[in-house]
Amino acid sequence: PVVEALGLRALAGQAAVLAVGGTGAPLGPDDAFDVVVRVGNPASAHDLDLYGGTTDPDEAAAVLAEGLVGDVGSLDSRRAATVLAQLLGPYRAAHGHFPSVPELRELLDGSPQALAGLRATLEAAGQHAMLRELEARTRQAGGPGDPAPALADRVALLDRPAFAGFFATGPEARPFALRSLGQYPLRVRVDLPERGHAEASRLLTRLLLAQFTAITAARTDTTLFACLVLDDATHAVTAETVRGIRRLRSVNAGAVLALRTVDDVPEALHTPLLGAVGCTAAFSGITTWDGKRFAEAWGKEWVETREVAQHTVFADQPFTRALHALRKLVTGKAVTTDAVTVRQVERERWSASELAYAVPAGHAVIRLATVEGEHAPPLLVELSG
């Protein structure tokens, strides 16, 4: 329903939508989209630009590093971006375009033939500044903490026979660039080969999320609402993309991230992610551990409680005691009086147990908010209605 509603807004020229999911995901038929990219399918009419359509080597390196190794906690993505920039800049200066996947893998592996050929081309073109960049990369290669081997391993996931012909970068290549999503009311769907290439699909999902947050933040015209829908955001969320998601609201953009469990996100990002998004939904069947995180994010509310306590009445007069004894003999109960206490207490809007066990099948507890800051309390919604 979200993709369909955004598609209708795109037809009216009010929005642009990018839906990303595995092959066969229920995101809509082909004729409901302007562009359909089937990664790994030779019959695909469109290709995908790994560099997002940018011509700036530093920008391309930063986004590509986030997509390749953004989920590796032991690696600094800024160092990885520097390594990529030291290779992408010289290559583009020498050839007029960024390297393809096999060429980028050779450069990251430190292939002597690839580096020597690039060095000779730069010397012939008089690109001394870029030559210094390449020499700096050569000196740093193999040093302690060098992220190039990890980058090469991740690029190798895309350098497979199934992806031959994809991610082209030459002068004759015409891949779909995500940058056009922020300029035109397009309806785009990207099908990923999750079954045969799960790691590559997660890498591409992470890359598309990083590209989307970077492109929407950099655009000057924000009249067009841009939205990214990820059918499976497993291992796609990083610390940098959480910061990017937090900025989407101010640039008239949004993202829908579907997670099977919150544990698909690194534990250190649970609280920042739930705090960055405006709308959250907990579907039927979640665990109490996930429910606890939603309960904490949704906060508490003041409720009025009534406590009734019964106290036995002790009479002082003999006649009254006799009446009480007779009443107890007849009813079998002692004479009591009720004491009612009314007070205000704070309670969770939805507890973890309620979210895990009290949400019927086909329902979800949804909390909605607007960009102006107005929000509604979490409500139980029937999805089929």
C-alpha positions in Angstrom: 0.0 0.0 0.0 2.8 2.4 0.7 4.5 1.9 -2.7 1.1 2.1 -4.4 0.2 5.4 -2.7 3.6 6.9 -3.5 3.2 5.7 -7.1 -0.1 7.6 -7.4 1.6 10.7 -6.1 4.4 10.3 -8.6 1.8 10.1 -11.4 0.5 13.4 -10.1 4.0 14.9 -10.3 4.3 15.2 -6.5 6.7 12.5 -5.5 9.4 10.1 -6.6 9.7 6.6 -5.2 12.4 3.9 -5.2 11.3 0.5 -4.1 14.0 -2.1 -3.4 13.3 -5.8 -2.7 14.2 -9.3 -3.6 13.0 -10.9 -6.8 9.3 -11.6 -6.5 8.8 -9.2 -3.6 5.2 -7.9 -3.6 6.1 -4.3 -4.6 3.9 -4.0 -7.6 3.7 -5.1 -11.2 6.2 -4.0 -13.8 3.8 -1.7 -15.6 3.4 0.3 -12.3 6.9 1.5 -12.5 8.8 3.8 -15.0 12.1 2.0 -14.4 12.7 -1.6 -13.3 16.2 -2.7 -12.6 16.7 -6.5 -12.3 20.2 -6.9 -10.9 21.8 -10.1 -12.2 19.1 -10.7 -14.8 20.5 -10.5 -18.4 17.0 -9.5 -19.6 17.0 -6.4 -17.5 16.4 -3.3 -19.6 18.2 -1.1 -17.2 21.6 -1.2 -15.3 22.5 0.3 -12.0 25.1 3.0 -11.4 27.2 2.1 -8.3 28.4 5.7 -8.1 24.9 7.2 -8.0 25.5 9.5 -11.0 28.0 11.8 -9.3 31.2 13.0 -11.1 32.9 14.0 -7.8 35.5 11.3 -6.8 35.3 12.2 -3.1 31.5 12.1 -3.0 31.5 8.8 -4.9 34.2 7.4 -2.6 32.3 8.3 0.6 29.0 6.8 -0.5 30.7 3.7 -2.0 32.7 3.1 1.2 29.5 3.3 3.3 27.9 0.7 1.0 30.9 -1.6 1.0 32.1 -1.7 4.6 29.7 0.5 6.5 28.5 -2.5 8.5 32.0 -3.5 9.6 32.4 -2.0 13.0 36.2 -2.6 13.1 36.8 -0.4 10.0 36.7 3.3 9.8 34.5 4.2 6.9 36.4 7.5 6.5 39.7 5.7 6.0 37.9 3.4 3.5 36.6 6.5 1.7 40.1 8.0 1.5 41.4 4.8 0.0 38.7 4.8 -2.7 39.2 8.4 -3.4 42.9 7.9 -4.0 41.9 5.4 -6.7 38.7 6.8 -8.2 40.1 10.3 -8.7 43.2 9.3 -10.7 41.2 6.7 -12.7 38.5 9.3 -13.7 41.2 11.8 -14.5 42.8 9.3 -16.8 39.8 7.7 -18.5 36.9 10.2 -18.0 34.8 7.8 -16.0 34.9 5.7 -12.9 36.3 2.1 -13.0 34.1 -0.9 -13.5 33.8 -3.5 -10.8 36.6 -5.8 -12.2 38.9 -2.7 -12.6 38.1 -1.4 -9.2 38.9 -4.8 -7.7 42.3 -5.0 -9.4 43.2 -1.5 -8.1 42.2 -2.4 -4.6 44.1 -5.6 -4.7 47.2 -3.6 -5.8 47.6 -5.3 -9.1 51.0 -4.1 -10.5 49.8 -4.1 -14.1 46.7 -2.1 -13.3 48.5 0.5 -11.2 51.4 0.8 -13.7 49.0 1.3 -16.6 47.1 4.0 -14.7 50.3 5.7 -13.7 51.5 5.8 -17.3 48.2 7.3 -18.5 48.4 10.0 -15.8 52.0 10.8 -16.7 51.1 11.1 -20.4 48.2 13.4 -19.6 50.2 15.6 -17.2 47.9 14.9 -14.3 50.5 15.5 -11.6 48.1 16.1 -8.7 46.3 12.8 -9.4 49.6 11.1 -9.8 50.5 12.2 -6.3 47.2 10.7 -5.1 48.0 7.4 -6.7 51.6 7.3 -5.3 50.2 8.0 -1.8 47.9 5.0 -2.2 50.8 2.9 -3.3 52.9 3.8 -0.3 50.1 3.1 2.2 49.1 -0.2 0.6 49.7 -3.1 2.9 50.2 -1.0 6.0 48.6 -1.7 9.4 44.9 -1.1 9.3 44.8 -0.7 5.5 41.1 -1.1 4.6 41.9 -1.9 0.9 41.8 -5.7 1.4 38.4 -5.5 3.1 37.1 -3.3 0.3 38.5 -5.7 -2.3 36.7 -8.6 -0.6 33.4 -6.7 -0.7 33.9 -5.6 -4.3 34.5 -9.3 -5.2 30.9 -10.0 -4.2 29.9 -8.0 -7.2 32.6 -9.3 -9.5 30.7 -12.5 -10.2 29.6 -14.1 -13.5 26.0 -13.5 -12.6 26.7 -9.8 -12.6 28.7 -9.8 -15.8 27.6 -6.8 -17.9 26.1 -5.0 -14.9 27.4 -1.8 -13.2 29.0 -0.6 -16.5 30.8 2.7 -16.4 32.2 3.2 -19.9 31.2 6.0 -22.3 28.6 3.7 -23.9 27.0 2.7 -20.6 23.6 4.1 -19.7 22.9 2.9 -16.2 20.1 4.3 -14.0 21.5 6.8 -11.6 19.8 7.4 -8.3 20.5 11.1 -8.7 17.7 11.5 -11.2 15.2 10.4 -8.5 15.6 13.8 -6.8 14.9 15.6 -10.0 11.9 13.8 -11.7 8.7 12.2 -10.4 9.9 8.7 -11.2 8.6 5.3 -10.1 11.6 3.0 -9.8 11.9 -0.6 -8.6 15.1 -2.5 -8.0 15.0 -6.3 -7.8 17.9 -7.9 -6.0 19.0 -11.6 -6.3 18.6 -12.3 -2.6 18.3 -16.1 -3.0 21.6 -16.8 -4.9 23.6 -13.8 -3.8 22.4 -12.8 -0.3 25.6 -10.9 0.7 25.7 -9.0 -2.6 22.1 -8.0 -2.2 22.7 -6.7 1.3 25.6 -4.7 0.0 23.6 -3.2 -2.7 20.7 -2.4 -0.3 23.2 -0.6 2.0 24.7 1.2 -1.0 21.3 2.4 -2.2 20.3 3.6 1.2 23.6 5.6 1.5 23.2 7.0 -2.0 19.6 8.0 -1.3 20.4 9.9 2.0 23.4 11.6 0.4 21.5 12.7 -2.8 18.4 14.0 -1.1 20.5 16.0 1.4 22.5 17.6 -1.4 19.6 18.6 -3.7 18.6 22.3 -3.9 15.0 21.9 -5.1 13.0 20.0 -2.4 9.5 20.6 -3.9 9.4 16.9 -5.0 8.9 14.4 -2.1 11.4 11.6 -2.5 10.9 8.3 -0.7 12.9 5.0 -0.5 11.2 1.8 0.4 13.3 -1.2 1.5 11.4 -4.4 1.7 14.2 -5.9 3.8 16.6 -3.6 5.5 18.6 -6.4 7.2 22.3 -5.2 7.8 21.6 -2.0 5.7 21.5 0.4 8.6 24.8 2.0 9.7 25.7 4.9 12.0 26.1 7.2 9.0 22.8 6.2 7.4 21.0 6.8 10.7 22.4 10.4 10.7 21.2 10.6 7.0 17.7 9.4 7.9 17.5 12.0 10.6 18.1 14.7 8.0 15.4 13.4 5.5 12.6 15.2 7.2 14.1 18.6 6.6 14.6 18.0 2.9 11.1 16.7 2.0 12.2 13.1 1.8 11.5 9.9 3.7 12.4 6.2 4.0 10.4 3.1 4.8 12.6 0.4 6.4 11.1 -3.1 6.9 12.9 -5.2 9.5 12.1 -8.8 10.5 13.6 -8.1 13.9 15.3 -5.1 15.5 18.3 -7.3 16.1 19.0 -7.0 12.3 20.4 -3.6 13.2 23.6 -3.4 15.3 22.7 -3.1 19.0 24.4 0.3 19.4 22.0 1.7 16.7 18.7 0.5 18.2 18.0 3.7 20.2 19.4 6.1 17.5 17.3 4.5 14.8 14.0 4.5 16.7 14.7 8.1 17.7 15.5 9.1 14.1 12.3 7.9 12.5 8.9 9.6 13.0 6.6 6.7 12.4 7.0 3.2 13.7 4.9 0.0 13.4 5.1 -3.2 15.4 3.4 -6.1 13.6 1.8 -9.2 15.1 4.3 -11.9 16.1 7.2 -9.8 17.3 9.2 -11.0 20.3 9.1 -9.5 23.8 12.7 -8.3 23.2 11.6 -6.2 20.2 8.5 -5.2 22.0 10.6 -3.8 24.9 12.4 -1.5 22.5 9.2 -0.2 21.0 7.7 0.3 24.5 10.7 2.4 25.5 10.6 4.4 22.3 6.8 5.1 22.7 7.2 6.3 26.2 4.7 6.4 29.0 1.5 8.2 29.8 -0.4 9.3 32.9 -3.4 7.1 33.7 -5.9 7.2 36.6 -6.0 4.1 38.8 -8.6 3.2 41.4 -7.7 0.9 44.3 -10.4 -0.5 46.5 -9.5 -1.9 49.9 -11.9 -3.6 52.3 -11.5 -3.1 56.0 -13.3 -5.0 58.7 -15.5 -2.9 60.9 -15.1 -3.3 64.7 -18.0 -2.0 66.7 -17.6 -0.5 70.2 -21.2 -0.8 71.4 -22.6 -4.2 72.6 -25.8 -3.8 70.6 -23.8 -3.0 67.4 -21.5 -6.0 68.0 -24.5 -8.2 68.3 -25.9 -7.0 65.1 -22.6 -7.6 63.3 -22.4 -11.1 64.8 -25.9 -11.8 63.6 -25.1 -10.5 60.1 -21.9 -12.6 59.9 -23.9 -15.7 61.0 -26.5 -15.1 58.3 -24.2 -14.1 55.4 -21.0 -15.8 56.4 -19.0 -12.6 55.9 -17.7 -10.1 58.3 -19.0 -6.5 58.1 -16.5 -4.5 56.0 -16.2 -1.0 54.6 -14.6 0.0 51.3 -11.8 2.5 51.0 -11.3 3.9 47.5 -7.9 5.4 46.5 -7.6 7.3 43.2 -4.2 8.4 42.0 -2.3 9.3 38.8 0.5 6.9 37.7 2.8 6.6 34.7 2.4 3.5 32.6 3.8 2.3 29.3 1.4 3.0 26.4 2.0 -0.5 25.2 4.0 -3.0 27.2 6.4 -5.5 25.7 4.1 -8.4 26.7 1.1 -6.7 25.1 3.0 -6.1 21.8 4.2 -9.7 21.8 1.0 -11.5 22.8 -2.0 -9.2 22.6 -1.7 -8.1 18.9 -4.0 -10.3 16.8 -2.8 -11.7 13.5 -3.3 -9.3 10.6 -3.0 -6.3 12.9 -0.2 -3.9 13.9 0.4 -1.2 16.5 1.3 2.0 14.6 2.6 5.3 15.9 2.3 8.2 13.4 3.9 11.6 13.4 4.0 14.6 11.0 7.0 16.6 10.0 5.6 19.5 12.0 6.1 17.5 15.2 2.5 16.5 15.8 2.1 12.8 16.7 -0.6 10.3 17.6 -0.3 7.7 20.3 0.3 4.1 19.2 -3.0 2.6 17.9 -4.0 -0.9 17.1 -4.8 -1.1 13.4 -6.4 -3.9 11.3 -4.2 -4.1 8.2 -6.8 -5.9 6.0 -9.3 -3.1 6.5 
